């Protein structure tokens, strides 16, 4: 009986510890919150991505460790904005095609995630030319998505 109580207590504690992880998704009370969330996440991602541009263009010194660290930040940021594109979160700078042609948007997102994964992988290898090529692929995936799914200003 005592052993069963200990097992039950251990399971309860394990579930309680895991609960915050299971509910870590952002919660939005309204469309404006979702739009603001995704725009903020995309702005942060753009700032960090553009921060690497001088290095990738050869205008700043290449420091493999610094680039790897910045790419790690980008890899995390790259997971955030998509939660703000849920059904019912239309608006902001997103075109209606995000929701009307969600399969194409998902394909563009998958392309971005794959290119971001490749950049993350090669950043750890430290070869400038390989990193630069992968950075260009990420930039191309961003540009393609902006052309197809972002309102023109």
N, C-alpha and C positions, 0 to 999 in steps of 0.2 A: 504494500500500500504506500509506504513512504517512497519507495523507488518510483512508483507511478506518479506520485505528486511531484517529485523532482523532475521527472521527464516532462510532465505537463508544464511545470514552471519554466523549464529551460526552453521549451517550444514557444511558450507565450512571450518570453523575453526576446527570443530570436525574431518572432513575428513583429513585435513592437519595435525592435531595432531596425527591421527592414521596412517598416511602414513609411517612414519619411522618404525613402528611396522610391518606393512604388508610387508615391503621390507627388513627385518632384516636378511634374508638368505645371507650367504656369496656368493660372486660372484667370480668365477675363470676365469681367462683369458686363462688358458691352463691346460693341464693334470698335469703338474708338480706342479702347485699351489694347485690343489685339493689333490694330494698325500702328499705334504708338510703339508697342513692343517690337514688332517686326522692323519698323523703320529705325528704331534705336539700335537694334542688333545689326541690321545691314549697314548702318552708318559706322558703327564700331568696326565691323569687318572690313569695310572699305578703307577706313583710316589706317588700320594695321596693314592691309594689303598694299595700299599706296605708300606706306612708310618703307616698304621694301623696294619700291620702284627705283630710287636712285642707285641702289646697289645693283639691281638687275640690269640697269642701263649703263653700268660702268662709271657712274658719276660719283659714287661713294665707294669706299674701301670694302671689299668683301671680307667679312669675318664669319667663317663657317659656323662657329658656335652661336654667335648672335643671330644669324639667319635661322639656324635650327630652333632657337628659342622663340623667335618671332613666329615661325611657321607653326610651332606647337600652340601658341596662343590663337593663331588663325584657325587651326584645326578644331579647337574648342568653340570658337565663335561661329564657325561654319555650321554647327549643329543647332544654333539657336533660332534664327529667324523663321524657320519653316513652321513652327508651332503657331505662329501668328497668322497663318494662311488657312485656317480652318474654315469649314463651311459656315457661312453667315458672317464672315469677317471681311467682306468686300469693302473696297474703298482705298483711300490713300492714293499712292502712286501706282497701285497694281491695276492692270487692265482686267476687265471682266473675263478675258480669256483664261486667266488663272483658274477660275472656277468652271467656266463653260467647256474648256478643253483641258480638263485636269490631267488626262493621260499624257498630253504633250508637256504640260508643266512638270509632271512627275518625271518624265524622261529627261527634261532639262535639268531638274534637280539631281537626278541620278548621275548625269554627265558631270555636273559640278562636283558632286561628292567623290566620284571616281578620280577626277583630275586633282582634287584637293588631297585625296588619299595618296596619290602618286607623288605630289609635291612633298607631303609629309614624309613619305618613305625616302625619297632621294635627298631631302634636307639632311637626314642623318648620315648620308654617305659623304657629304662635304665637297662634292665636285661642282664647281661653279657652273659649268656649261650645262650639266644635267639639271641642276636646280633651276637655272634660267629657262630652259626649255619647258620644264614642268610648270613654272610660274606663268609662262606664256599660255600654256594650255588652260590654266585656271582663269587667266584674264579673258581668254577667248570664250570660255563657258559663261563667264559673267556677262560679257558683251552680248552673246547670243540670247541669253535670258532677258536682258534689258530690252533688246530689240523686239522680242516677241511678247513680253509680258509686263513691261513698264510703260506707264503713260509718258508721252512726250511732253516736255515742258516748253 
